[in-house]
Amino acid sequence: MDSIFHEKQEGSLCAQHCLNNLLQGEYFTPVDLSSIAHQLDEEERMRMAEGGMASEEYRTFLQQPSGNMDDSGFFSIQVISNALRVWGLELILFNSREYQSLMINPINEKAFICNYKEHWFTIRKLGQQWFNLNSLLTGPELISDTYLALFLAQLQQEGYSIFVIRGNLPECEAEQILAFMRVQQQQRPRLIGEEEAQTTRVSHSGPDRSGPWSGR
């Protein structure tokens, strides 16, 4: 599991973490994504200006905050889509009629990115196994083939938007190593906040006797 790149949550930069965990490396920085967002903002402004720079709609548009990024570090699906396009990758909405009509088993895909309430995270296949690379976890979470479809269905039920990644992902160390071996996970990673709370409890009350976290 050490070969798997897993960028943990910093601030609200989950879009950056989602992209880097998908691509398995430090491919994007907040500055890179901000540049894409500003470019999208400018394209939108130019389209609005075509209707007349003196129009009420244009003035209202200029007064509104960017829909592609905010000060917290959130980036929109358009920013993520444009960032992936640099690598020849595209997004397809998992529950769209177009995709569902293909009746493709999820385990035959390469990766998914998921979004709910401005949090983005990646689920990716490395070698022959699937991993939840959510930046809110303390490490990669192994997902069995039999559980993948159930996990995606559970995310949809919770309100997540799920996108299928199409195209050739860049080569990475984890893919090369896991192509020839399978990993086992004895203990599921915790959410980062839970890990900190656990450490605090142990330091105040002695060793935890509750056993490993079962997770999903």
C-alpha positions in Angstrom: 0.0 0.0 0.0 3.0 2.3 0.5 3.3 2.7 -3.3 -0.1 4.2 -3.6 -0.1 8.0 -3.7 -2.7 9.4 -1.3 -2.9 13.1 -0.7 -4.6 13.9 2.6 -7.0 16.8 3.2 -5.6 20.3 3.6 -8.1 23.1 4.1 -10.9 22.8 1.4 -8.6 21.7 -1.4 -10.4 18.4 -2.0 -10.6 19.1 -5.7 -6.8 19.2 -5.9 -6.5 16.1 -3.7 -9.1 14.3 -5.8 -7.2 15.0 -9.1 -3.8 14.2 -7.7 -5.0 10.9 -6.1 -6.6 10.0 -9.4 -3.5 10.7 -11.4 -1.3 9.3 -8.6 1.1 12.2 -8.2 1.5 15.9 -7.5 0.1 17.0 -10.8 -2.0 20.0 -9.8 -1.5 22.8 -7.3 -4.1 25.4 -6.1 -2.5 27.9 -8.4 -3.0 25.6 -11.4 -6.7 25.1 -10.6 -7.2 28.8 -9.9 -5.7 29.6 -13.3 -8.2 27.3 -15.0 -11.1 28.8 -12.9 -10.1 32.3 -13.9 -10.0 31.3 -17.5 -13.5 29.8 -17.3 -14.7 33.0 -15.5 -13.3 35.1 -18.3 -14.9 32.9 -21.0 -18.3 33.2 -19.2 -17.8 37.0 -18.9 -17.1 37.3 -22.7 -20.2 35.3 -23.5 -22.3 37.5 -21.2 -20.8 40.6 -22.8 -22.1 39.5 -26.2 -25.5 40.5 -25.0 -24.3 44.0 -24.3 -22.0 45.3 -21.7 -24.6 47.9 -20.6 -27.3 45.3 -20.1 -28.7 44.5 -16.6 -27.8 40.8 -17.0 -24.1 41.7 -17.6 -23.9 44.1 -14.6 -25.6 41.4 -12.4 -23.1 38.8 -13.7 -20.1 41.0 -12.8 -21.4 41.5 -9.2 -21.8 37.8 -8.6 -18.9 35.7 -7.1 -17.2 33.1 -9.3 -19.1 29.9 -9.8 -15.9 28.1 -10.6 -13.9 28.7 -7.3 -14.2 30.4 -4.0 -11.8 31.6 -1.3 -12.0 28.4 0.7 -10.4 26.4 -2.1 -13.5 24.9 -3.7 -13.4 24.3 -7.4 -16.3 23.4 -9.7 -16.9 20.3 -11.9 -16.0 22.5 -14.9 -12.5 23.2 -13.4 -12.0 19.5 -12.8 -13.2 18.6 -16.2 -10.8 21.1 -17.9 -7.9 19.9 -15.7 -8.5 16.3 -16.8 -8.8 17.3 -20.4 -5.2 18.3 -20.3 -4.5 14.6 -19.8 -6.9 13.4 -22.5 -9.4 12.3 -19.9 -13.2 13.0 -19.8 -16.0 12.6 -17.3 -19.2 10.8 -17.9 -22.1 11.0 -15.4 -22.5 7.5 -13.9 -26.3 7.6 -13.6 -26.9 9.3 -16.9 -29.2 7.5 -19.3 -26.4 7.5 -21.9 -24.0 5.7 -19.6 -26.5 3.3 -18.0 -27.6 2.2 -21.4 -24.2 0.8 -22.0 -24.7 -1.6 -19.0 -21.0 -1.7 -18.1 -20.0 -3.5 -14.9 -18.3 -0.9 -12.7 -15.4 -3.2 -12.0 -14.5 -2.9 -15.7 -13.9 0.8 -15.4 -10.7 2.5 -14.4 -11.8 5.2 -11.9 -14.6 7.3 -10.6 -14.7 10.7 -9.0 -17.5 11.5 -6.5 -18.9 14.8 -5.2 -21.3 15.7 -2.4 -21.7 19.2 -0.9 -18.5 20.5 -2.4 -16.3 17.5 -1.4 -14.6 15.6 -4.1 -12.8 12.3 -3.9 -11.5 9.5 -6.1 -12.1 5.8 -6.4 -9.5 4.2 -8.6 -8.4 0.7 -9.8 -4.7 0.0 -9.3 -3.6 -3.4 -10.6 -6.6 -5.6 -10.2 -7.9 -4.0 -7.0 -10.1 -1.0 -6.2 -9.2 1.7 -3.7 -11.1 4.5 -2.1 -8.7 7.4 -2.2 -10.8 9.9 -0.2 -8.5 12.6 1.1 -10.5 12.6 4.4 -9.2 9.1 5.2 -5.9 8.4 6.9 -4.9 6.2 4.0 -6.2 4.2 0.9 -9.2 2.0 1.6 -9.3 -1.3 -0.2 -12.7 -2.0 -1.9 -13.5 -5.6 -3.1 -14.9 -6.2 -6.5 -18.1 -7.5 -5.0 -18.5 -4.4 -2.8 -17.7 -1.8 -5.5 -21.2 -1.7 -7.0 -22.8 -1.6 -3.6 -20.5 1.2 -2.5 -21.4 3.3 -5.6 -25.1 2.6 -5.0 -24.7 3.7 -1.4 -23.0 6.9 -2.4 -25.8 7.7 -4.9 -28.4 7.1 -2.2 -26.5 9.5 0.1 -26.8 12.2 -2.7 -23.4 11.9 -4.3 -22.8 12.7 -8.0 -20.5 10.1 -9.5 -18.5 10.5 -12.7 -16.8 7.8 -14.7 -13.3 8.6 -15.9 -12.6 7.7 -19.5 -9.2 7.8 -21.2 -5.7 6.6 -20.5 -4.5 7.5 -17.0 -0.8 8.3 -16.7 1.5 5.5 -15.7 2.3 5.3 -12.0 4.4 3.2 -9.6 1.4 1.7 -7.8 -0.1 0.4 -11.0 3.2 -1.2 -12.0 3.6 -2.9 -8.6 0.0 -4.0 -8.0 -0.2 -5.4 -11.5 1.8 -8.3 -10.2 0.5 -8.6 -6.6 -2.6 -8.3 -4.6 -2.7 -6.5 -1.2 -4.7 -7.3 1.9 -5.9 -4.8 4.4 -6.2 -5.9 8.0 -7.6 -2.6 9.3 -9.6 -0.1 7.5 -8.3 3.5 7.5 -10.2 5.9 9.7 -11.5 9.4 8.9 -8.8 11.9 9.8 -10.9 13.4 12.5 -11.6 10.0 14.0 -7.9 9.2 14.1 -7.2 12.4 16.0 -10.1 11.8 18.4 -8.8 8.2 18.9 -5.3 9.5 19.7 -6.7 11.9 22.2 -8.8 9.2 23.9 -5.8 6.9 24.1 -3.6 9.6 25.6 -6.3 10.5 28.3 -7.7 7.1 29.1 -5.0 4.5 28.2 -5.1 1.9 25.3 -8.2 1.5 23.3 -9.7 -2.0 23.9 -12.5 -1.7 21.3 -10.6 -3.5 18.5 -10.0 -2.5 14.9 -12.6 -0.2 13.2 -14.8 -2.2 10.9 -15.6 0.6 8.5 -17.7 0.0 5.4 
